[in-house]
């Protein structure tokens, strides 16, 4: 497990109910008990931790992140984009 994955899973885990089990990449956020407010808070946590800005429309009823893997992949994409932009002259 790489650093991005481990850190994202740690941030997601903070939003879980106390009795939650170990997270798997295929776990669905809704089934873990993460509601829309938790998702918004999680996005703020991810943005702060990684120094990124995640596009998110809180008024869109379709979930952008359905699984733990979706969150990891999206975060990795934003972090990679930030690295590319900061390395360009």
C-alpha positions in Angstrom: 0.0 0.0 0.0 1.5 3.3 -1.0 1.5 6.5 1.0 -1.5 8.1 -0.8 -3.6 5.1 -0.3 -2.7 4.7 3.3 -3.4 8.4 4.1 -6.7 8.4 2.2 -7.8 5.3 4.0 -6.8 6.9 7.3 -8.9 10.0 6.5 -11.9 7.9 5.5 -11.6 5.8 8.7 -11.9 9.0 10.8 -15.4 9.4 9.4 -16.5 5.8 10.2 -18.7 4.7 13.1 -16.7 3.5 16.0 -17.5 -0.2 15.4 -16.4 -0.2 11.8 -14.1 -3.0 10.5 -11.0 -2.8 8.4 -11.5 -0.9 5.2 -11.2 -2.6 1.9 -10.8 -0.8 -1.5 -14.1 -2.2 -2.7 -16.1 -1.0 0.3 -19.0 1.3 -0.6 -19.0 4.5 1.4 -22.8 4.4 1.9 -22.6 0.9 3.3 -19.8 2.0 5.7 -22.3 4.6 7.1 -20.7 7.6 5.4 -23.4 10.1 4.5 -23.3 13.2 2.3 -22.2 15.4 5.2 -19.4 13.0 6.0 -18.3 13.1 2.3 -18.1 16.9 2.3 -16.1 16.8 5.5 -13.9 14.1 4.1 -13.2 16.1 1.0 -12.2 19.1 3.2 -9.8 16.8 5.1 -8.3 15.4 1.9 -7.8 18.9 0.5 -6.1 20.1 3.6 -3.9 17.1 4.0 -2.7 16.8 0.4 -2.9 20.6 -0.4 -5.2 20.0 -3.3 -8.6 21.2 -4.5 -11.2 18.5 -5.3 -14.0 19.5 -7.7 -17.3 18.5 -5.9 -20.9 19.6 -6.5 -22.7 19.2 -3.2 -26.0 19.8 -4.9 -25.5 17.0 -7.4 -27.5 14.0 -6.1 -25.3 11.5 -7.8 -22.4 10.3 -5.6 -19.0 11.2 -7.1 -17.3 8.7 -4.7 -19.0 5.4 -4.3 -16.2 3.3 -3.0 -13.0 3.6 -1.0 -11.1 3.0 -4.3 -13.0 5.9 -6.0 -11.7 8.3 -3.3 -8.1 6.9 -3.5 -8.1 7.1 -7.3 -9.5 10.7 -7.4 -7.1 11.9 -4.7 -4.2 10.3 -6.5 -5.3 12.1 -9.7 -5.4 15.5 -8.0 -2.1 14.9 -6.3 -0.4 13.9 -9.6 -1.9 16.9 -11.3 -0.6 19.2 -8.6 2.9 17.6 -8.9 2.9 18.1 -12.7 1.8 21.7 -12.4 4.4 22.5 -9.8 7.2 21.0 -11.9 6.3 23.0 -15.0 8.3 26.3 -15.4 
